Each structure stands twice: as C-alpha cells, then as structure tokens.
C-alpha cells in the first residue's frame, strides 16, 4: 500500500464522518434541539444580574 492509497483512505474516512455528522445534525429529531443550543449565547443571564 503506497501513500496514495493511504491518503485516499483517510480522505474517504473523514468525508464519511463529516457527512454522517451533517445528517445527524439536520435529522428532524435533533434539528430543533441543536438550533436552541445555538441561541444560548444570545440569551440574557438573569441569574447573575445585580439589582441596584
């Protein structure tokens, strides 16, 4: 097995993993939950707000 075959095998493995993660993230059961996680930085932290 030479370097070309190894490189192609690694490319195939990473491509397969990438597409599997994309399918998992956009699967209807996971999509809404992951979108709500993306909004976490925009939410105000009301627990640590000091009142004057």
ModelCIF file with pLDDT and N, C-alpha, C, O atoms, coordinates in Angstrom:
data_MODEL
#
_entry.id   MODEL 
#
_entity.id                         1 
_entity.type                       polymer 
_entity.pdbx_number_of_molecules   1 
#
_entity_poly.entity_id                      1 
_entity_poly.type                           'polypeptide(L)' 
_entity_poly.nstd_linkage                   no 
_entity_poly.nstd_monomer                   no 
_entity_poly.pdbx_seq_one_letter_code       
;(UNK)(UNK)(UNK)(UNK)(UNK)(UNK)(UNK)(UNK)(UNK)(UNK)(UNK)(UNK)(UNK)(UNK)(UNK)(UNK)
(UNK)(UNK)(UNK)(UNK)(UNK)(UNK)(UNK)(UNK)(UNK)(UNK)(UNK)(UNK)(UNK)(UNK)(UNK)(UNK)
(UNK)(UNK)(UNK)(UNK)(UNK)(UNK)(UNK)(UNK)(UNK)(UNK)(UNK)(UNK)(UNK)(UNK)(UNK)(UNK)
(UNK)(UNK)(UNK)(UNK)
;
_entity_poly.pdbx_seq_one_letter_code_can   XXXXXXXXXXXXXXXXXXXXXXXXXXXXXXXXXXXXXXXXXXXXXXXXXXXX 
_entity_poly.pdbx_strand_id                 A 
#
loop_
_entity_poly_seq.entity_id 
_entity_poly_seq.num 
_entity_poly_seq.mon_id 
_entity_poly_seq.hetero 
1 1  UNK n 
1 2  UNK n 
1 3  UNK n 
1 4  UNK n 
1 5  UNK n 
1 6  UNK n 
1 7  UNK n 
1 8  UNK n 
1 9  UNK n 
1 10 UNK n 
1 11 UNK n 
1 12 UNK n 
1 13 UNK n 
1 14 UNK n 
1 15 UNK n 
1 16 UNK n 
1 17 UNK n 
1 18 UNK n 
1 19 UNK n 
1 20 UNK n 
1 21 UNK n 
1 22 UNK n 
1 23 UNK n 
1 24 UNK n 
1 25 UNK n 
1 26 UNK n 
1 27 UNK n 
1 28 UNK n 
1 29 UNK n 
1 30 UNK n 
1 31 UNK n 
1 32 UNK n 
1 33 UNK n 
1 34 UNK n 
1 35 UNK n 
1 36 UNK n 
1 37 UNK n 
1 38 UNK n 
1 39 UNK n 
1 40 UNK n 
1 41 UNK n 
1 42 UNK n 
1 43 UNK n 
1 44 UNK n 
1 45 UNK n 
1 46 UNK n 
1 47 UNK n 
1 48 UNK n 
1 49 UNK n 
1 50 UNK n 
1 51 UNK n 
1 52 UNK n 
#
_struct_asym.id          A 
_struct_asym.entity_id   1 
#
loop_
_ma_qa_metric.id 
_ma_qa_metric.mode 
_ma_qa_metric.name 
_ma_qa_metric.software_group_id 
_ma_qa_metric.type 
1 global pLDDT . pLDDT 
2 local  pLDDT . pLDDT 
#
_ma_qa_metric_global.metric_id      1 
_ma_qa_metric_global.metric_value   85.48 
_ma_qa_metric_global.model_id       1 
_ma_qa_metric_global.ordinal_id     1 
#
loop_
_ma_qa_metric_local.label_asym_id 
_ma_qa_metric_local.label_comp_id 
_ma_qa_metric_local.label_seq_id 
_ma_qa_metric_local.metric_id 
_ma_qa_metric_local.metric_value 
_ma_qa_metric_local.model_id 
_ma_qa_metric_local.ordinal_id 
A UNK 1  2 72.00 1 1  
A UNK 2  2 85.00 1 2  
A UNK 3  2 86.00 1 3  
A UNK 4  2 89.00 1 4  
A UNK 5  2 93.00 1 5  
A UNK 6  2 93.00 1 6  
A UNK 7  2 93.00 1 7  
A UNK 8  2 95.00 1 8  
A UNK 9  2 96.00 1 9  
A UNK 10 2 96.00 1 10 
A UNK 11 2 97.00 1 11 
A UNK 12 2 97.00 1 12 
A UNK 13 2 98.00 1 13 
A UNK 14 2 98.00 1 14 
A UNK 15 2 98.00 1 15 
A UNK 16 2 98.00 1 16 
A UNK 17 2 98.00 1 17 
A UNK 18 2 98.00 1 18 
A UNK 19 2 97.00 1 19 
A UNK 20 2 97.00 1 20 
A UNK 21 2 93.00 1 21 
A UNK 22 2 91.00 1 22 
A UNK 23 2 91.00 1 23 
A UNK 24 2 87.00 1 24 
A UNK 25 2 82.00 1 25 
A UNK 26 2 84.00 1 26 
A UNK 27 2 87.00 1 27 
A UNK 28 2 86.00 1 28 
A UNK 29 2 86.00 1 29 
A UNK 30 2 84.00 1 30 
A UNK 31 2 79.00 1 31 
A UNK 32 2 81.00 1 32 
A UNK 33 2 85.00 1 33 
A UNK 34 2 82.00 1 34 
A UNK 35 2 84.00 1 35 
A UNK 36 2 87.00 1 36 
A UNK 37 2 88.00 1 37 
A UNK 38 2 87.00 1 38 
A UNK 39 2 87.00 1 39 
A UNK 40 2 89.00 1 40 
A UNK 41 2 87.00 1 41 
A UNK 42 2 86.00 1 42 
A UNK 43 2 86.00 1 43 
A UNK 44 2 82.00 1 44 
A UNK 45 2 75.00 1 45 
A UNK 46 2 71.00 1 46 
A UNK 47 2 67.00 1 47 
A UNK 48 2 64.00 1 48 
A UNK 49 2 57.00 1 49 
A UNK 50 2 63.00 1 50 
A UNK 51 2 58.00 1 51 
A UNK 52 2 55.00 1 52 
#
loop_
_atom_site.group_PDB 
_atom_site.id 
_atom_site.type_symbol 
_atom_site.label_atom_id 
_atom_site.label_alt_id 
_atom_site.label_comp_id 
_atom_site.label_asym_id 
_atom_site.label_entity_id 
_atom_site.label_seq_id 
_atom_site.pdbx_PDB_ins_code 
_atom_site.Cartn_x 
_atom_site.Cartn_y 
_atom_site.Cartn_z 
_atom_site.occupancy 
_atom_site.B_iso_or_equiv 
_atom_site.pdbx_formal_charge 
_atom_site.auth_seq_id 
_atom_site.auth_comp_id 
_atom_site.auth_asym_id 
_atom_site.auth_atom_id 
_atom_site.pdbx_PDB_model_num 
ATOM 1   N N  . UNK A 1 1  ? 0.857   -1.171 0.000  1.00 72.00 ? 1  UNK A N  1 
ATOM 2   C CA . UNK A 1 1  ? 0.000   0.000  0.000  1.00 72.00 ? 1  UNK A CA 1 
ATOM 3   C C  . UNK A 1 1  ? 0.903   1.234  0.000  1.00 72.00 ? 1  UNK A C  1 
ATOM 4   O O  . UNK A 1 1  ? 1.741   1.385  0.889  1.00 72.00 ? 1  UNK A O  1 
ATOM 5   N N  . UNK A 1 2  ? 0.743   2.101  -0.971 1.00 85.00 ? 2  UNK A N  1 
ATOM 6   C CA . UNK A 1 2  ? 1.583   3.288  -1.031 1.00 85.00 ? 2  UNK A CA 1 
ATOM 7   C C  . UNK A 1 2  ? 0.861   4.504  -0.444 1.00 85.00 ? 2  UNK A C  1 
ATOM 8   O O  . UNK A 1 2  ? -0.260  4.394  0.055  1.00 85.00 ? 2  UNK A O  1 
ATOM 9   N N  . UNK A 1 3  ? 1.518   5.658  -0.511 1.00 86.00 ? 3  UNK A N  1 
ATOM 10  C CA . UNK A 1 3  ? 0.978   6.872  0.102  1.00 86.00 ? 3  UNK A CA 1 
ATOM 11  C C  . UNK A 1 3  ? -0.330  7.333  -0.544 1.00 86.00 ? 3  UNK A C  1 
ATOM 12  O O  . UNK A 1 3  ? -1.178  7.924  0.125  1.00 86.00 ? 3  UNK A O  1 
ATOM 13  N N  . UNK A 1 4  ? -0.491  7.073  -1.800 1.00 89.00 ? 4  UNK A N  1 
ATOM 14  C CA . UNK A 1 4  ? -1.717  7.472  -2.493 1.00 89.00 ? 4  UNK A CA 1 
ATOM 15  C C  . UNK A 1 4  ? -2.919  6.721  -1.944 1.00 89.00 ? 4  UNK A C  1 
ATOM 16  O O  . UNK A 1 4  ? -3.976  7.310  -1.718 1.00 89.00 ? 4  UNK A O  1 
ATOM 17  N N  . UNK A 1 5  ? -2.756  5.421  -1.729 1.00 93.00 ? 5  UNK A N  1 
ATOM 18  C CA . UNK A 1 5  ? -3.864  4.630  -1.189 1.00 93.00 ? 5  UNK A CA 1 
ATOM 19  C C  . UNK A 1 5  ? -4.195  5.044  0.243  1.00 93.00 ? 5  UNK A C  1 
ATOM 20  O O  . UNK A 1 5  ? -5.364  5.113  0.622  1.00 93.00 ? 5  UNK A O  1 
ATOM 21  N N  . UNK A 1 6  ? -3.172  5.314  1.024  1.00 93.00 ? 6  UNK A N  1 
ATOM 22  C CA . UNK A 1 6  ? -3.399  5.742  2.408  1.00 93.00 ? 6  UNK A CA 1 
ATOM 23  C C  . UNK A 1 6  ? -4.117  7.086  2.430  1.00 93.00 ? 6  UNK A C  1 
ATOM 24  O O  . UNK A 1 6  ? -5.062  7.281  3.194  1.00 93.00 ? 6  UNK A O  1 
ATOM 25  N N  . UNK A 1 7  ? -3.663  8.006  1.590  1.00 93.00 ? 7  UNK A N  1 
ATOM 26  C CA . UNK A 1 7  ? -4.305  9.315  1.523  1.00 93.00 ? 7  UNK A CA 1 
ATOM 27  C C  . UNK A 1 7  ? -5.758  9.230  1.100  1.00 93.00 ? 7  UNK A C  1 
ATOM 28  O O  . UNK A 1 7  ? -6.611  9.923  1.656  1.00 93.00 ? 7  UNK A O  1 
ATOM 29  N N  . UNK A 1 8  ? -6.045  8.395  0.131  1.00 95.00 ? 8  UNK A N  1 
ATOM 30  C CA . UNK A 1 8  ? -7.426  8.225  -0.310 1.00 95.00 ? 8  UNK A CA 1 
ATOM 31  C C  . UNK A 1 8  ? -8.284  7.584  0.771  1.00 95.00 ? 8  UNK A C  1 
ATOM 32  O O  . UNK A 1 8  ? -9.452  7.940  0.925  1.00 95.00 ? 8  UNK A O  1 
ATOM 33  N N  . UNK A 1 9  ? -7.722  6.648  1.517  1.00 96.00 ? 9  UNK A N  1 
ATOM 34  C CA . UNK A 1 9  ? -8.462  6.011  2.606  1.00 96.00 ? 9  UNK A CA 1 
ATOM 35  C C  . UNK A 1 9  ? -8.783  7.020  3.713  1.00 96.00 ? 9  UNK A C  1 
ATOM 36  O O  . UNK A 1 9  ? -9.886  7.015  4.260  1.00 96.00 ? 9  UNK A O  1 
ATOM 37  N N  . UNK A 1 10 ? -7.825  7.879  4.038  1.00 96.00 ? 10 UNK A N  1 
ATOM 38  C CA . UNK A 1 10 ? -8.047  8.907  5.060  1.00 96.00 ? 10 UNK A CA 1 
ATOM 39  C C  . UNK A 1 10 ? -9.090  9.907  4.577  1.00 96.00 ? 10 UNK A C  1 
ATOM 40  O O  . UNK A 1 10 ? -9.974  10.294 5.341  1.00 96.00 ? 10 UNK A O  1 
ATOM 41  N N  . UNK A 1 11 ? -8.998  10.328 3.324  1.00 97.00 ? 11 UNK A N  1 
ATOM 42  C CA . UNK A 1 11 ? -9.982  11.247 2.757  1.00 97.00 ? 11 UNK A CA 1 
ATOM 43  C C  . UNK A 1 11 ? -11.374 10.644 2.788  1.00 97.00 ? 11 UNK A C  1 
ATOM 44  O O  . UNK A 1 11 ? -12.337 11.326 3.138  1.00 97.00 ? 11 UNK A O  1 
ATOM 45  N N  . UNK A 1 12 ? -11.492 9.402  2.433  1.00 97.00 ? 12 UNK A N  1 
ATOM 46  C CA . UNK A 1 12 ? -12.782 8.720  2.454  1.00 97.00 ? 12 UNK A CA 1 
ATOM 47  C C  . UNK A 1 12 ? -13.335 8.628  3.881  1.00 97.00 ? 12 UNK A C  1 
ATOM 48  O O  . UNK A 1 12 ? -14.529 8.833  4.100  1.00 97.00 ? 12 UNK A O  1 
ATOM 49  N N  . UNK A 1 13 ? -12.475 8.323  4.840  1.00 98.00 ? 13 UNK A N  1 
ATOM 50  C CA . UNK A 1 13 ? -12.910 8.213  6.235  1.00 98.00 ? 13 UNK A CA 1 
ATOM 51  C C  . UNK A 1 13 ? -13.393 9.561  6.774  1.00 98.00 ? 13 UNK A C  1 
ATOM 52  O O  . UNK A 1 13 ? -14.445 9.626  7.409  1.00 98.00 ? 13 UNK A O  1 
ATOM 53  N N  . UNK A 1 14 ? -12.643 10.633 6.531  1.00 98.00 ? 14 UNK A N  1 
ATOM 54  C CA . UNK A 1 14 ? -13.047 11.948 7.011  1.00 98.00 ? 14 UNK A CA 1 
ATOM 55  C C  . UNK A 1 14 ? -14.305 12.442 6.300  1.00 98.00 ? 14 UNK A C  1 
ATOM 56  O O  . UNK A 1 14 ? -15.168 13.052 6.932  1.00 98.00 ? 14 UNK A O  1 
ATOM 57  N N  . UNK A 1 15 ? -14.421 12.192 5.014  1.00 98.00 ? 15 UNK A N  1 
ATOM 58  C CA . UNK A 1 15 ? -15.615 12.598 4.274  1.00 98.00 ? 15 UNK A CA 1 
ATOM 59  C C  . UNK A 1 15 ? -16.846 11.864 4.797  1.00 98.00 ? 15 UNK A C  1 
ATOM 60  O O  . UNK A 1 15 ? -17.906 12.465 4.971  1.00 98.00 ? 15 UNK A O  1 
ATOM 61  N N  . UNK A 1 16 ? -16.706 10.585 5.043  1.00 98.00 ? 16 UNK A N  1 
ATOM 62  C CA . UNK A 1 16 ? -17.815 9.795  5.576  1.00 98.00 ? 16 UNK A CA 1 
ATOM 63  C C  . UNK A 1 16 ? -18.227 10.301 6.953  1.00 98.00 ? 16 UNK A C  1 
ATOM 64  O O  . UNK A 1 16 ? -19.417 10.430 7.240  1.00 98.00 ? 16 UNK A O  1 
ATOM 65  N N  . UNK A 1 17 ? -17.245 10.586 7.805  1.00 98.00 ? 17 UNK A N  1 
ATOM 66  C CA . UNK A 1 17 ? -17.548 11.100 9.139  1.00 98.00 ? 17 UNK A CA 1 
ATOM 67  C C  . UNK A 1 17 ? -18.228 12.468 9.053  1.00 98.00 ? 17 UNK A C  1 
ATOM 68  O O  . UNK A 1 17 ? -19.186 12.723 9.781  1.00 98.00 ? 17 UNK A O  1 
ATOM 69  N N  . UNK A 1 18 ? -17.753 13.339 8.185  1.00 98.00 ? 18 UNK A N  1 
ATOM 70  C CA . UNK A 1 18 ? -18.345 14.667 8.022  1.00 98.00 ? 18 UNK A CA 1 
ATOM 71  C C  . UNK A 1 18 ? -19.800 14.574 7.586  1.00 98.00 ? 18 UNK A C  1 
ATOM 72  O O  . UNK A 1 18 ? -20.665 15.228 8.168  1.00 98.00 ? 18 UNK A O  1 
ATOM 73  N N  . UNK A 1 19 ? -20.076 13.769 6.571  1.00 97.00 ? 19 UNK A N  1 
ATOM 74  C CA . UNK A 1 19 ? -21.443 13.639 6.090  1.00 97.00 ? 19 UNK A CA 1 
ATOM 75  C C  . UNK A 1 19 ? -22.345 12.958 7.116  1.00 97.00 ? 19 UNK A C  1 
ATOM 76  O O  . UNK A 1 19 ? -23.529 13.283 7.202  1.00 97.00 ? 19 UNK A O  1 
ATOM 77  N N  . UNK A 1 20 ? -21.816 12.036 7.883  1.00 97.00 ? 20 UNK A N  1 
ATOM 78  C CA . UNK A 1 20 ? -22.609 11.394 8.935  1.00 97.00 ? 20 UNK A CA 1 
ATOM 79  C C  . UNK A 1 20 ? -22.992 12.407 10.012 1.00 97.00 ? 20 UNK A C  1 
ATOM 80  O O  . UNK A 1 20 ? -24.122 12.391 10.500 1.00 97.00 ? 20 UNK A O  1 
ATOM 81  N N  . UNK A 1 21 ? -22.068 13.284 10.387 1.00 93.00 ? 21 UNK A N  1 
ATOM 82  C CA . UNK A 1 21 ? -22.361 14.320 11.379 1.00 93.00 ? 21 UNK A CA 1 
ATOM 83  C C  . UNK A 1 21 ? -23.382 15.310 10.834 1.00 93.00 ? 21 UNK A C  1 
ATOM 84  O O  . UNK A 1 21 ? -24.279 15.733 11.564 1.00 93.00 ? 21 UNK A O  1 
ATOM 85  N N  . UNK A 1 22 ? -23.261 15.687 9.561  1.00 91.00 ? 22 UNK A N  1 
ATOM 86  C CA . UNK A 1 22 ? -24.235 16.597 8.943  1.00 91.00 ? 22 UNK A CA 1 
ATOM 87  C C  . UNK A 1 22 ? -25.624 15.990 8.929  1.00 91.00 ? 22 UNK A C  1 
ATOM 88  O O  . UNK A 1 22 ? -26.601 16.668 9.249  1.00 91.00 ? 22 UNK A O  1 
ATOM 89  N N  . UNK A 1 23 ? -25.724 14.727 8.563  1.00 91.00 ? 23 UNK A N  1 
ATOM 90  C CA . UNK A 1 23 ? -27.031 14.055 8.543  1.00 91.00 ? 23 UNK A CA 1 
ATOM 91  C C  . UNK A 1 23 ? -27.608 13.989 9.948  1.00 91.00 ? 23 UNK A C  1 
ATOM 92  O O  . UNK A 1 23 ? -28.803 14.219 10.136 1.00 91.00 ? 23 UNK A O  1 
ATOM 93  N N  . UNK A 1 24 ? -26.775 13.677 10.941 1.00 87.00 ? 24 UNK A N  1 
ATOM 94  C CA . UNK A 1 24 ? -27.236 13.610 12.329 1.00 87.00 ? 24 UNK A CA 1 
ATOM 95  C C  . UNK A 1 24 ? -27.719 14.976 12.803 1.00 87.00 ? 24 UNK A C  1 
ATOM 96  O O  . UNK A 1 24 ? -28.747 15.061 13.475 1.00 87.00 ? 24 UNK A O  1 
ATOM 97  N N  . UNK A 1 25 ? -26.995 16.054 12.465 1.00 82.00 ? 25 UNK A N  1 
ATOM 98  C CA . UNK A 1 25 ? -27.352 17.392 12.929 1.00 82.00 ? 25 UNK A CA 1 
ATOM 99  C C  . UNK A 1 25 ? -28.642 17.886 12.299 1.00 82.00 ? 25 UNK A C  1 
ATOM 100 O O  . UNK A 1 25 ? -29.410 18.593 12.951 1.00 82.00 ? 25 UNK A O  1 
ATOM 101 N N  . UNK A 1 26 ? -28.897 17.533 11.051 1.00 84.00 ? 26 UNK A N  1 
ATOM 102 C CA . UNK A 1 26 ? -30.095 18.003 10.372 1.00 84.00 ? 26 UNK A CA 1 
ATOM 103 C C  . UNK A 1 26 ? -31.248 17.012 10.408 1.00 84.00 ? 26 UNK A C  1 
ATOM 104 O O  . UNK A 1 26 ? -32.282 17.240 9.781  1.00 84.00 ? 26 UNK A O  1 
ATOM 105 N N  . UNK A 1 27 ? -31.081 15.927 11.127 1.00 87.00 ? 27 UNK A N  1 
ATOM 106 C CA . UNK A 1 27 ? -32.163 14.973 11.299 1.00 87.00 ? 27 UNK A CA 1 
ATOM 107 C C  . UNK A 1 27 ? -33.291 15.676 12.058 1.00 87.00 ? 27 UNK A C  1 
ATOM 108 O O  . UNK A 1 27 ? -33.021 16.363 13.043 1.00 87.00 ? 27 UNK A O  1 
ATOM 109 N N  . UNK A 1 28 ? -34.523 15.527 11.634 1.00 86.00 ? 28 UNK A N  1 
ATOM 110 C CA . UNK A 1 28 ? -35.624 16.287 12.257 1.00 86.00 ? 28 UNK A CA 1 
ATOM 111 C C  . UNK A 1 28 ? -35.706 16.156 13.774 1.00 86.00 ? 28 UNK A C  1 
ATOM 112 O O  . UNK A 1 28 ? -36.077 17.119 14.446 1.00 86.00 ? 28 UNK A O  1 
ATOM 113 N N  . UNK A 1 29 ? -35.380 15.022 14.319 1.00 86.00 ? 29 UNK A N  1 
ATOM 114 C CA . UNK A 1 29 ? -35.453 14.846 15.775 1.00 86.00 ? 29 UNK A CA 1 
ATOM 115 C C  . UNK A 1 29 ? -34.374 15.645 16.504 1.00 86.00 ? 29 UNK A C  1 
ATOM 116 O O  . UNK A 1 29 ? -34.585 16.038 17.652 1.00 86.00 ? 29 UNK A O  1 
ATOM 117 N N  . UNK A 1 30 ? -33.241 15.894 15.882 1.00 84.00 ? 30 UNK A N  1 
ATOM 118 C CA . UNK A 1 30 ? -32.138 16.615 16.524 1.00 84.00 ? 30 UNK A CA 1 
ATOM 119 C C  . UNK A 1 30 ? -32.086 18.088 16.140 1.00 84.00 ? 30 UNK A C  1 
ATOM 120 O O  . UNK A 1 30 ? -31.478 18.888 16.852 1.00 84.00 ? 30 UNK A O  1 
ATOM 121 N N  . UNK A 1 31 ? -32.700 18.452 15.048 1.00 79.00 ? 31 UNK A N  1 
ATOM 122 C CA . UNK A 1 31 ? -32.539 19.789 14.487 1.00 79.00 ? 31 UNK A CA 1 
ATOM 123 C C  . UNK A 1 31 ? -33.018 20.885 15.439 1.00 79.00 ? 31 UNK A C  1 
ATOM 124 O O  . UNK A 1 31 ? -32.299 21.861 15.651 1.00 79.00 ? 31 UNK A O  1 
ATOM 125 N N  . UNK A 1 32 ? -34.204 20.749 16.012 1.00 81.00 ? 32 UNK A N  1 
ATOM 126 C CA . UNK A 1 32 ? -34.751 21.782 16.882 1.00 81.00 ? 32 UNK A CA 1 
ATOM 127 C C  . UNK A 1 32 ? -33.904 21.930 18.151 1.00 81.00 ? 32 UNK A C  1 
ATOM 128 O O  . UNK A 1 32 ? -33.664 23.048 18.606 1.00 81.00 ? 32 UNK A O  1 
ATOM 129 N N  . UNK A 1 33 ? -33.461 20.835 18.712 1.00 85.00 ? 33 UNK A N  1 
ATOM 130 C CA . UNK A 1 33 ? -32.642 20.883 19.928 1.00 85.00 ? 33 UNK A CA 1 
ATOM 131 C C  . UNK A 1 33 ? -31.314 21.582 19.653 1.00 85.00 ? 33 UNK A C  1 
ATOM 132 O O  . UNK A 1 33 ? -30.881 22.417 20.447 1.00 85.00 ? 33 UNK A O  1 
ATOM 133 N N  . UNK A 1 34 ? -30.662 21.251 18.534 1.00 82.00 ? 34 UNK A N  1 
ATOM 134 C CA . UNK A 1 34 ? -29.386 21.860 18.202 1.00 82.00 ? 34 UNK A CA 1 
ATOM 135 C C  . UNK A 1 34 ? -29.542 23.338 17.851 1.00 82.00 ? 34 UNK A C  1 
ATOM 136 O O  . UNK A 1 34 ? -28.649 24.132 18.147 1.00 82.00 ? 34 UNK A O  1 
ATOM 137 N N  . UNK A 1 35 ? -30.650 23.723 17.231 1.00 84.00 ? 35 UNK A N  1 
ATOM 138 C CA . UNK A 1 35 ? -30.890 25.131 16.957 1.00 84.00 ? 35 UNK A CA 1 
ATOM 139 C C  . UNK A 1 35 ? -31.083 25.914 18.253 1.00 84.00 ? 35 UNK A C  1 
ATOM 140 O O  . UNK A 1 35 ? -30.645 27.060 18.351 1.00 84.00 ? 35 UNK A O  1 
ATOM 141 N N  . UNK A 1 36 ? -31.722 25.321 19.234 1.00 87.00 ? 36 UNK A N  1 
ATOM 142 C CA . UNK A 1 36 ? -31.893 26.007 20.516 1.00 87.00 ? 36 UNK A CA 1 
ATOM 143 C C  . UNK A 1 36 ? -30.544 26.157 21.225 1.00 87.00 ? 36 UNK A C  1 
ATOM 144 O O  . UNK A 1 36 ? -30.329 27.143 21.929 1.00 87.00 ? 36 UNK A O  1 
ATOM 145 N N  . UNK A 1 37 ? -29.639 25.200 21.051 1.00 88.00 ? 37 UNK A N  1 
ATOM 146 C CA . UNK A 1 37 ? -28.296 25.334 21.615 1.00 88.00 ? 37 UNK A CA 1 
ATOM 147 C C  . UNK A 1 37 ? -27.540 26.493 20.974 1.00 88.00 ? 37 UNK A C  1 
ATOM 148 O O  . UNK A 1 37 ? -26.729 27.147 21.631 1.00 88.00 ? 37 UNK A O  1 
ATOM 149 N N  . UNK A 1 38 ? -27.803 26.748 19.698 1.00 87.00 ? 38 UNK A N  1 
ATOM 150 C CA . UNK A 1 38 ? -27.143 27.847 19.004 1.00 87.00 ? 38 UNK A CA 1 
ATOM 151 C C  . UNK A 1 38 ? -27.592 29.208 19.494 1.00 87.00 ? 38 UNK A C  1 
ATOM 152 O O  . UNK A 1 38 ? -26.890 30.197 19.286 1.00 87.00 ? 38 UNK A O  1 
ATOM 153 N N  . UNK A 1 39 ? -28.744 29.281 20.139 1.00 87.00 ? 39 UNK A N  1 
ATOM 154 C CA . UNK A 1 39 ? -29.265 30.550 20.648 1.00 87.00 ? 39 UNK A CA 1 
ATOM 155 C C  . UNK A 1 39 ? -28.823 30.845 22.073 1.00 87.00 ? 39 UNK A C  1 
ATOM 156 O O  . UNK A 1 39 ? -29.115 31.924 22.589 1.00 87.00 ? 39 UNK A O  1 
ATOM 157 N N  . UNK A 1 40 ? -28.136 29.933 22.715 1.00 89.00 ? 40 UNK A N  1 
ATOM 158 C CA . UNK A 1 40 ? -27.716 30.110 24.105 1.00 89.00 ? 40 UNK A CA 1 
ATOM 159 C C  . UNK A 1 40 ? -26.872 31.379 24.303 1.00 89.00 ? 40 UNK A C  1 
ATOM 160 O O  . UNK A 1 40 ? -27.111 32.093 25.277 1.00 89.00 ? 40 UNK A O  1 
ATOM 161 N N  . UNK A 1 41 ? -25.901 31.701 23.436 1.00 87.00 ? 41 UNK A N  1 
ATOM 162 C CA . UNK A 1 41 ? -25.110 32.923 23.666 1.00 87.00 ? 41 UNK A CA 1 
ATOM 163 C C  . UNK A 1 41 ? -25.930 34.207 23.573 1.00 87.00 ? 41 UNK A C  1 
ATOM 164 O O  . UNK A 1 41 ? -25.497 35.238 24.089 1.00 87.00 ? 41 UNK A O  1 
ATOM 165 N N  . UNK A 1 42 ? -27.091 34.180 22.938 1.00 86.00 ? 42 UNK A N  1 
ATOM 166 C CA . UNK A 1 42 ? -27.903 35.375 22.777 1.00 86.00 ? 42 UNK A CA 1 
ATOM 167 C C  . UNK A 1 42 ? -28.886 35.584 23.924 1.00 86.00 ? 42 UNK A C  1 
ATOM 168 O O  . UNK A 1 42 ? -29.509 36.642 24.017 1.00 86.00 ? 42 UNK A O  1 
ATOM 169 N N  . UNK A 1 43 ? -29.029 34.607 24.781 1.00 86.00 ? 43 UNK A N  1 
ATOM 170 C CA . UNK A 1 43 ? -29.968 34.711 25.887 1.00 86.00 ? 43 UNK A CA 1 
ATOM 171 C C  . UNK A 1 43 ? -29.327 35.484 27.028 1.00 86.00 ? 43 UNK A C  1 
ATOM 172 O O  . UNK A 1 43 ? -28.131 35.353 27.288 1.00 86.00 ? 43 UNK A O  1 
ATOM 173 N N  . UNK A 1 44 ? -30.139 36.294 27.709 1.00 82.00 ? 44 UNK A N  1 
ATOM 174 C CA . UNK A 1 44 ? -29.633 37.054 28.843 1.00 82.00 ? 44 UNK A CA 1 
ATOM 175 C C  . UNK A 1 44 ? -29.547 36.153 30.060 1.00 82.00 ? 44 UNK A C  1 
ATOM 176 O O  . UNK A 1 44 ? -30.392 35.286 30.281 1.00 82.00 ? 44 UNK A O  1 
ATOM 177 N N  . UNK A 1 45 ? -28.514 36.381 30.833 1.00 75.00 ? 45 UNK A N  1 
ATOM 178 C CA . UNK A 1 45 ? -28.322 35.631 32.068 1.00 75.00 ? 45 UNK A CA 1 
ATOM 179 C C  . UNK A 1 45 ? -28.991 36.394 33.198 1.00 75.00 ? 45 UNK A C  1 
ATOM 180 O O  . UNK A 1 45 ? -28.415 37.341 33.734 1.00 75.00 ? 45 UNK A O  1 
ATOM 181 N N  . UNK A 1 46 ? -30.191 35.998 33.562 1.00 71.00 ? 46 UNK A N  1 
ATOM 182 C CA . UNK A 1 46 ? -30.940 36.723 34.579 1.00 71.00 ? 46 UNK A CA 1 
ATOM 183 C C  . UNK A 1 46 ? -30.570 36.301 35.999 1.00 71.00 ? 46 UNK A C  1 
ATOM 184 O O  . UNK A 1 46 ? -30.943 36.984 36.953 1.00 71.00 ? 46 UNK A O  1 
ATOM 185 N N  . UNK A 1 47 ? -29.865 35.219 36.159 1.00 67.00 ? 47 UNK A N  1 
ATOM 186 C CA . UNK A 1 47 ? -29.498 34.746 37.491 1.00 67.00 ? 47 UNK A CA 1 
ATOM 187 C C  . UNK A 1 47 ? -28.397 35.592 38.116 1.00 67.00 ? 47 UNK A C  1 
ATOM 188 O O  . UNK A 1 47 ? -28.385 35.773 39.334 1.00 67.00 ? 47 UNK A O  1 
ATOM 189 N N  . UNK A 1 48 ? -27.477 36.111 37.318 1.00 64.00 ? 48 UNK A N  1 
ATOM 190 C CA . UNK A 1 48 ? -26.324 36.834 37.841 1.00 64.00 ? 48 UNK A CA 1 
ATOM 191 C C  . UNK A 1 48 ? -26.432 38.350 37.702 1.00 64.00 ? 48 UNK A C  1 
ATOM 192 O O  . UNK A 1 48 ? -25.445 39.057 37.904 1.00 64.00 ? 48 UNK A O  1 
ATOM 193 N N  . UNK A 1 49 ? -27.603 38.853 37.363 1.00 57.00 ? 49 UNK A N  1 
ATOM 194 C CA . UNK A 1 49 ? -27.793 40.286 37.205 1.00 57.00 ? 49 UNK A CA 1 
ATOM 195 C C  . UNK A 1 49 ? -27.978 40.907 38.581 1.00 57.00 ? 49 UNK A C  1 
ATOM 196 O O  . UNK A 1 49 ? -28.839 40.487 39.354 1.00 57.00 ? 49 UNK A O  1 
ATOM 197 N N  . UNK A 1 50 ? -27.161 41.911 38.877 1.00 63.00 ? 50 UNK A N  1 
ATOM 198 C CA . UNK A 1 50 ? -27.266 42.590 40.166 1.00 63.00 ? 50 UNK A CA 1 
ATOM 199 C C  . UNK A 1 50 ? -28.328 43.679 40.072 1.00 63.00 ? 50 UNK A C  1 
ATOM 200 O O  . UNK A 1 50 ? -28.369 44.441 39.106 1.00 63.00 ? 50 UNK A O  1 
ATOM 201 N N  . UNK A 1 51 ? -29.179 43.740 41.077 1.00 58.00 ? 51 UNK A N  1 
ATOM 202 C CA . UNK A 1 51 ? -30.201 44.777 41.114 1.00 58.00 ? 51 UNK A CA 1 
ATOM 203 C C  . UNK A 1 51 ? -29.711 45.918 41.983 1.00 58.00 ? 51 UNK A C  1 
ATOM 204 O O  . UNK A 1 51 ? -29.159 45.695 43.060 1.00 58.00 ? 51 UNK A O  1 
ATOM 205 N N  . UNK A 1 52 ? -29.916 47.157 41.508 1.00 55.00 ? 52 UNK A N  1 
ATOM 206 C CA . UNK A 1 52 ? -29.476 48.348 42.265 1.00 55.00 ? 52 UNK A CA 1 
ATOM 207 C C  . UNK A 1 52 ? -30.600 48.901 43.080 1.00 55.00 ? 52 UNK A C  1 
ATOM 208 O O  . UNK A 1 52 ? -30.423 49.897 43.780 1.00 55.00 ? 52 UNK A O  1 
#
